[in-house]
Amino acid sequence: MIQNVQPVIVVIKTMIDMFSLQFMQNAFLAGMMLSFVLAVVSFFVVLRRLSFIGVGVAHSAFGGVALGALLGISPTLTAIGFAVVVSNAIGYIGKKGHLGTDTAIGIFFPLAMAMGVIFIGMSDQYNVDLFGYLFGNILAITRQDLIITAVLGGLVLLSTVLFFKELLFVAYDREVAFVSGMPVAFLDHFFLTILALSVVISMKIIGIILVSALLVIPGAAASQITHRYDSMIAFSIIIALISTIGGLIISYYADLPSGATIVTLASFIFFAAFAVGQIRR
Amino acid sequence: MKNTAIDTKNDTEPIVDLNDVWVAYDGKWILKSIYFDCYPGEIFGIVGPNGGGKTTLLNVILGLVNPPKGSVQLFGSPPNKQSRLEVGYLPQISHADQSFPVTVLDVVLMGLYSRIGLFHRPDRNSKKIAMDLLSQINMADHAKRPFAVLSGGQQQRVNIARAMASKPKLLVLDEPSTGVDSVAQEDFYELLAKFRNEQGISVIMVSHDIGVITSHADRVACLNVQLHYHDEPDSCFSPAITREVFGEDLKVIVHDSKCATCYRSHQNHD
């Protein structure tokens, strides 16, 4: 009997250990907040068929982080500026140049990366953990990061709720939405801005390279199992929560990188959702 | 060149008025010297081959394309946000993502969004208006079903309900027959006529399908870069014009509600 209980006690003890660590508390808090933000944004990314834009905007944040390192100011602040400008520029030039979003991403993605490399080259300081920004580093999440995540994440969620029906209409049929009086151009840039903010607040926990996965997978997986938008958002949030919380726990126990574990778990959930969708069809 | 054949029009102002409109794309004229008007309560059909400028003409009327030359009036002013609120627009059926996760009711409610206004969610009253419209098109039982699982004809009827939700004075339809079988097409045009007769709305529709347009429109024009007018719908088939608009290799099968050589279903045929 005592032998049977032993492993359970070990698990509970390790859990208590895990949650007693300040950096794990911060990581779980940040992870939960991000799950809601990324799930809602990914819902629209998938419906607007803008999956690749997440990759472009995320990589543009790297240019911002490097600029912050060069100037010796908060890389988060410069990353916000960089990502918001690049994200909106992709939308603007893609439309005005009649190029389409994918071509505009193809121009801005390497440009922002190139500027990042130039900034690093110009900087003689190496006190910013660039690798941590690229692939995520939960040890680096500070109380200040939590506040930034809460404020910006809250702003993204609140404004999405306010413009929800308009965003839905434009995602569904932008021409009809425009003719019936929806502010389509404003909503396009609004969406690109919240996308950029979502990327920046995800940098430290998931990483610039990997965050684009969570801008796509929760929405894509949810779309496989439901035909209603309200349940699609609910599933998207659940999938994002399981991925981040589950990914953090697995990465703690197995001593694996957090961002990569979260993204791998999310991908497995997508494959499971895809299978469920195929069976039900 | 402008057609004012129907007497009642003389007393009223046109709701759409295009004067000498020219549109070019990539250095090539898509529309040349277009004169076009549409009056309240009129069903106006425009036929022409693909690439003849039909969708561009609709975009000009809606203000989605600004012509470099000529004037466009929609409800007495150049097309703007305000005058567009009087228009219900139905693009080609393939336009929207057919697997989009919305119910039939959601789609009709979208037509009310501009009236509901920013920061407000659809309330009970909006849902009642949407359900009334679904009843009118015999789709009330489908309200909670995913839009994606409906047939082409059903989707088209729901789209017309969405366009009608904001109580427009003008319906603009781009290739309304695409993806809709002939029986459903008949129902669809009956529905249009019903809305026109009961609510006095005008309809402008474009199609490459001559038979459908001519049997359901009050006036018809043929468009291939230039617009040719016809007082009576059937006169659109004058050989010289059809050759000019569609080319030499054209066979015409006329089908309307009185058509004796077609069948509503396989049962009738047997």
Contacts between the chains, C-beta under 8 A, distances in Angstrom:
chain1	res1	chain2	res2	distance
A	47	B	97	7.4
A	47	B	100	6.7
A	47	B	101	7.6
A	49	B	97	7.6
A	162	B	118	7.6
A	162	B	119	5.4
A	163	B	118	7.4
A	165	B	110	7.9
A	165	B	113	5.5
A	165	B	116	7.4
A	165	B	121	6.8
A	165	B	122	7.3
A	166	B	113	6.7
A	166	B	118	7.0
A	168	B	102	7.7
A	168	B	110	7.7
A	169	B	110	5.0
A	169	B	113	5.6
A	171	B	100	7.7
A	172	B	96	5.8
A	172	B	97	7.0
A	172	B	100	5.3
A	172	B	102	6.5
A	172	B	107	7.9
A	172	B	110	6.8
A	173	B	91	7.2
A	173	B	95	6.4
A	173	B	96	4.2
A	173	B	110	7.8
A	175	B	64	7.3
A	175	B	89	7.2
A	175	B	91	5.4
A	175	B	95	6.7
A	176	B	89	5.5
A	176	B	90	7.7
A	176	B	91	6.3
A	176	B	95	8.0
A	176	B	96	7.7
A	176	B	110	7.7
A	176	B	162	7.7
A	176	B	163	8.0
A	177	B	110	7.7
A	177	B	113	8.0
A	178	B	64	7.2
A	179	B	62	5.6
A	179	B	64	7.5
A	179	B	84	5.3
A	179	B	87	6.1
A	179	B	89	4.2
A	180	B	84	7.4
A	180	B	85	7.4
A	180	B	89	7.2
A	180	B	110	7.8
A	180	B	111	6.7
A	180	B	113	6.9
A	180	B	114	5.0
A	180	B	166	6.4
A	181	B	81	5.7
A	181	B	84	6.5
A	181	B	85	5.5
A	181	B	114	3.7
A	182	B	113	6.8
A	182	B	114	6.8
A	223	B	99	8.0
A	223	B	101	6.7
A	226	B	101	6.5
A	227	B	101	5.2
A	227	B	146	3.7
A	227	B	148	6.1
A	227	B	149	7.5
A	228	B	101	5.6
A	228	B	102	7.7
A	228	B	103	6.4
A	228	B	146	6.9
A	229	B	101	4.6
A	229	B	102	5.9
A	229	B	106	7.2
A	232	B	101	5.0
